[in-house]
Amino acid sequence: MFGKEIRDSRVVCLAEVSKILSEREKDGELGFEQKKALEYAVKHSNLSYEKSKELIGKLIELPYVSEAMAVKLVDLVPKTEEEVALIFQQEKRDLTNAQIKELLGIISNL
């Protein structure tokens, strides 16, 4: 890792992690941590890269959803109102029932 510099820092979903590391794997061998991260991302990503990016785009249009929260929602794909409320509890934000239902509608329509 010596001599490496961080060129970009942003929140990415598991599907994008999988895509990035798969492309790097084609160029050469991955390190131990990268292999483990790739295995985890492949195993736990619920949506394809394209669907993930589309869903993140729709979610960040909502005024109460940050990019980091949109990525978390895409990675977890909540199916119930309780799951959405728990995810947002981490940011200490309470959503109205209408907002939760709107989120679930967007997520389930993809």
N, C-alpha and C positions, 0 to 999 in steps of 0.2 A: 503494500500500500504506500510505501514511500514514494514521493514524487508525484502522487496523484493530487489533483486539486478538485474541489467541488465547483462545477460550472453552473449547476442549476439545482435549485431546491424547491420542491413543490410536493403537494399531497397527491398520491396516485392510488388507484384502486388495485385490487389483487389481479384483475384481468390485465391491467397495463404492466404490472410487475412481471407477470408471466410472459407477456409479449416482449418486453425489454430483455429479460434474461434469456429467453429462447433465441432471440436474435444474436445476443452476445455468445451464446453457446455455439452457434454456427461459425463464428469467427475464431473461436479457440476454446480451450478448456476453462470451465468455471472453477473458482475456488470453492472450498468446502462450504463456506457460509452462503455463497451464491447458489450452490446446488441445493442446499437445504431450503433457501428462500424460494427457489423455483418449484421444488416439490410441494411446499406449503401452498404457494399461490395457485398451482394447477389443481391441487386437491380441494381447496376451499373457495375458489372463485365460482360464484353462482351464475354469472352471466358471461357472455362473450365480450371481447374487447369493444366491438362496435356497439352492442346494446348498452354496455356500461357507460361509454362516452355519451351516447344519446340520452340515457337516463340522468346522468350527472348534469348535462346541459339543461334538461327540463327542470330539474330540482333547484339548480342555482338561480333560476329565474324567479323563484319564490322569495319574497323579501325576508322571510324568517329562516331560510336555510343557507348556511355558509358553504363554501366549497368543501371544507373538511367534513362537515356533517353530511353533505351530499355523497361524498366518497364512502363514508361509514354506512350510510343507508344502502348504497349500491353493493357494498361488500356483504352486508348482513341480510339484505332483502327481507325486511320484516313483513309479516303476514297479518298481524293483529294490531289493534289499537294499543294494547298494553306494551307490545314490543317497541312500537314507535315512541311511546311515552318514556320507556326506560332508556332508549338511545338518547333522547333529548335531555333526560335528567342529568346526564354526564356533563352537559354544558350549563346545567342549572337553569334551564329554560322550560317554562310550562307552555304547552301549546293548547289552543282551544280544541274542542272536539271537532269543529269544522276543519281546522287546519290538519289535524291528524287524519281525518277522512279524506281530505284532498291529497295528502301525501300517499296514503294507501291506494287511492284511485290511480294516481300517476304511476306508482310502482307496479300495481297489478295489471295495468294496461300495456305493459311492455312485454 
